[in-house]
Each structure stands twice: as structure tokens, then as C-alpha cells.
Amino acid sequence: MPIMAARVYHRGKLVRDLGPHEALPEDCDPGDFFWLGLFAPTPEELSSIAKRFGLHPLAVEDALKANQLPKVEVYGDQLFVVARTATLDGEAIHAGETALFLGRHFLVSVRHGSARAHTDVRARLESLPAKLAHGPDYVLYAVLDFIVDGYFPVIDAIEDRMLGVEDRVMDTPLSAADIRHLYKQRHEIIRFQRLVGMMKEVAARLANGDELPAIDPVVRPFFRDVWDHVQRAEYRLAGLRDIAVSVIETNGMLEQQRQGAITRQLAAWAAILAVPTAIAGIYGMNFDYMPELRWPFGYPLIVGGMTAICLTLYWRFKRIGWL
């Protein structure tokens, strides 16, 4: 059984751990609740848990598929919540899934593809029995808050890379590999932003959905904190998406400017070299009657004239910034 943790709490205090092969108690006191954490269970393993807590078959099926989008569904007096986790692996953002079954006296979490266990959340809540005494609905808030807070290290890493590319583009043109990387990163950001937007809808419904079972009114405002965190994550992702677009556009404009400068330089040198080429071409024709052809000072005069014209053009182009 892939049970990462199975614990019984009474009024916010840990009563005991359940062993990996120990059957779950069939009843509990009004102040008791169970918190079970599962990692990638098989259908048979989750089936026994579903029978114990009366989980809806459709929710169990969704929890096993591990390809659901963030959502909140009501099944009688229970809630089924799907949240998406995020980890950065090289250039790609890998999205995991955490399915949460919430009842009056239990919370069952089913993780798929997420390396971040809920050990830290569990330890923090157990050190605050007054918070944990709210019940499993408060644990649901804490787990969702933990998942959303995991978005920010991913966003920070992407932001550092994007800002580094943004600084570098002002000095050197981006290579084809850099541009492909930017487009790939932008695609990852858009995909991540879509998931974050759905998570915001989940947090909004949990905070404002008065018809939702198993969530006490005193706990409902805590989900607004989750909504606020998701809102900040979405805002930062929108900024990263704009940075990717602006870097590509800036690189294009700088490249056009560099090409324009090179074109002006080539045009200036072509104009300078055209003068001696034209004069030498004229005097290279085999005519007997040409100006100053028989004059002793004709050759130095022509060479001096070409030099003077070329130097004048060079000075002029230099002055206007073409050279």
C-alpha cells in the first residue's frame, strides 16, 4: 500500500499513526479526523480506501487517471478537488497532480508525479494544534497553499533565465538556438499560465462557494489566501510571457539596426571606390584625344584629384556616421 502517512487526530492533536497494514477504524469521535496521504496507488489499493470512506466511483476513477485539470466537484456530503503541481526539469515545466477527497472526518490525498511530499505541511500543522483543530477542511487549505507556493520557485528560476537573456541581447545578437529556446520557454509559460488560471478558479470556488459541503464558514476565508497567491503567480507569469516577446522583438530590431549600419558602411565604401574606378575606367579607354593626355603633370593631377575626392567623401560619410 503506497501510504505515505496515515494519522488520526483528535481536536487538533495527533492521536497515533496507523501502520501500513493496519485497517482504518470504522468509526471516530466527533472531534476526530483521519489524514491519509497516498502516492500513485493502484486501483486495488485505492479501492479499499474508497470503500472505507465511501468515496464516489467517478472521483476515484479521476484520481487514478492522473490527467485531470484543476477542478472542484461535489459528491453528496464530500468534496473532490484536483490540483496541479509544478516542477522545473531543465527547460520544461512538469505538471504533477494531487487529488484530494474531503469529508467531515477525513482528508485523503492522492499524489501523482509530484516529488514534493506533504511532510513539511504535516509537521507545521501538528506544531499548531489550534489550527489543526479546525478539521480536515483546514488541512485542505494548507495542502493547496503548499502546492501553490511550489509554483514560485519555478517562476523564479524561469525569471532569472529570461532576465539573463534580456540583458545579453543588448550586447550580442541571439543565436538561432537562443531564439528556439525563447519560443520553447514561452510555450511552457503559456501552458503553465493556463493551469494557474484554472487553479485560481478552484481557489475562488472554495472561498466563495457557500453550497460546498465539508467546509466550515470559519475556514472559508483561508481559501482567499490561496486565491491571492495564485493571482500573484498568474501575474508574474504574464510578465514573463511579455518579457519573452519583448526579447524576441528587441533582438529583431537590434539585428535590423546592425544590418542597416553594415549596409551604410558598404554603401559609403562603394561610393568612395566608385570615384577612382570611374576615372581610371575613362582613362583606360584607348582614345588618342583625351584631356591632359600628353601633359607631363596630367598623371599626378588625376591621381591627386581622385585622392582629394575620396578623402572628401570619407570625411563626409564619417561625419554623418556611416563609417
ZINOR-V538319 format. One record per pair of residues at least 24 apart in sequence whose ideal C-beta (glycine too) atoms are under 8 Angstrom apart, sorted by the first residue. I is the first residue (numbers start at 0). J is the second residue. If there is no record, write none. Layout:
BEGIN
{{I J} {I J}}
END
This chain:
BEGIN
{{0 40} {0 44} {1 37} {1 38} {1 39} {1 40} {1 44} {2 35} {2 36} {2 37} {3 36} {3 37} {3 38} {3 110} {3 116} {3 117} {4 34} {4 35} {4 36} {4 117} {4 118} {4 121} {5 33} {5 34} {5 35} {5 36} {6 33} {6 34} {6 121} {7 31} {7 32} {7 33} {8 32} {8 33} {8 34} {8 131} {10 128} {10 132} {11 127} {11 128} {11 129} {11 130} {11 131} {11 132} {11 133} {12 128} {12 131} {13 125} {23 48} {23 51} {25 51} {27 104} {30 132} {31 104} {32 103} {32 104} {32 105} {32 106} {32 134} {32 135} {33 104} {33 105} {33 106} {33 107} {33 135} {34 105} {34 106} {34 121} {34 135} {34 138} {35 105} {35 106} {35 107} {35 108} {36 108} {36 110} {36 116} {36 117} {36 121} {37 107} {37 108} {37 109} {37 110} {38 109} {38 110} {38 111} {38 116} {39 65} {39 110} {39 111} {40 109} {45 109} {48 107} {52 100} {52 102} {52 105} {52 107} {53 77} {53 102} {54 100} {54 107} {55 79} {58 98} {58 100} {61 98} {62 98} {62 100} {62 109} {63 109} {65 96} {65 98} {65 111} {65 112} {66 96} {67 96} {67 98} {68 194} {68 197} {69 194} {69 197} {69 198} {69 200} {69 201} {70 197} {70 201} {71 201} {71 204} {71 205} {71 208} {71 211} {73 210} {73 211} {73 212} {75 212} {76 102} {76 103} {76 212} {76 213} {77 101} {77 102} {77 212} {77 213} {78 102} {78 139} {78 211} {78 212} {78 213} {78 214} {80 139} {80 143} {80 201} {80 205} {81 201} {82 142} {82 143} {82 146} {82 198} {82 201} {83 146} {83 194} {83 197} {83 198} {84 110} {84 112} {84 113} {84 115} {84 146} {84 149} {85 149} {85 150} {85 153} {85 191} {85 194} {86 113} {86 114} {86 115} {86 149} {86 153} {87 152} {87 153} {87 156} {87 157} {90 180} {90 183} {90 184} {90 187} {91 187} {92 153} {92 157} {92 187} {92 190} {92 191} {94 191} {94 194} {97 142} {97 146} {99 139} {99 142} {99 143} {101 135} {101 136} {101 139} {101 213} {101 214} {102 135} {102 213} {103 134} {103 135} {103 213} {104 134} {104 135} {105 135} {106 135} {106 138} {106 139} {106 142} {108 142} {115 145} {115 149} {117 142} {117 145} {119 145} {120 145} {133 215} {133 217} {133 218} {134 215} {134 218} {135 213} {136 213} {136 214} {136 215} {136 218} {137 218} {137 221} {139 205} {139 214} {140 205} {140 218} {140 221} {140 222} {140 224} {140 225} {143 201} {143 202} {143 205} {143 222} {143 225} {144 221} {144 224} {144 225} {144 228} {147 198} {147 202} {147 225} {147 228} {147 229} {147 232} {148 228} {150 195} {150 229} {150 232} {151 232} {153 191} {154 232} {154 235} {154 236} {154 239} {157 184} {157 187} {157 188} {157 239} {158 235} {158 239} {160 184} {161 239} {161 242} {161 243} {161 246} {162 242} {164 246} {165 242} {165 245} {165 246} {165 249} {168 246} {168 249} {168 250} {168 253} {169 249} {169 253} {172 250} {172 253} {172 254} {172 257} {173 246} {173 250} {178 247} {178 250} {181 243} {181 246} {181 247} {182 243} {182 247} {184 243} {185 240} {185 243} {185 244} {188 236} {188 239} {188 240} {188 243} {189 240} {191 236} {192 233} {192 236} {192 237} {192 240} {195 229} {195 232} {195 233} {195 236} {196 233} {198 229} {199 226} {199 229} {199 230} {199 233} {202 226} {202 229} {263 320} {263 321} {264 321} {264 322} {266 321} {267 312} {267 313} {267 316} {267 321} {267 322} {268 322} {270 312} {270 316} {271 309} {271 312} {271 313} {271 316} {272 309} {274 305} {274 308} {274 309} {274 312} {275 305} {275 309} {278 304} {278 305} {279 305}}
END
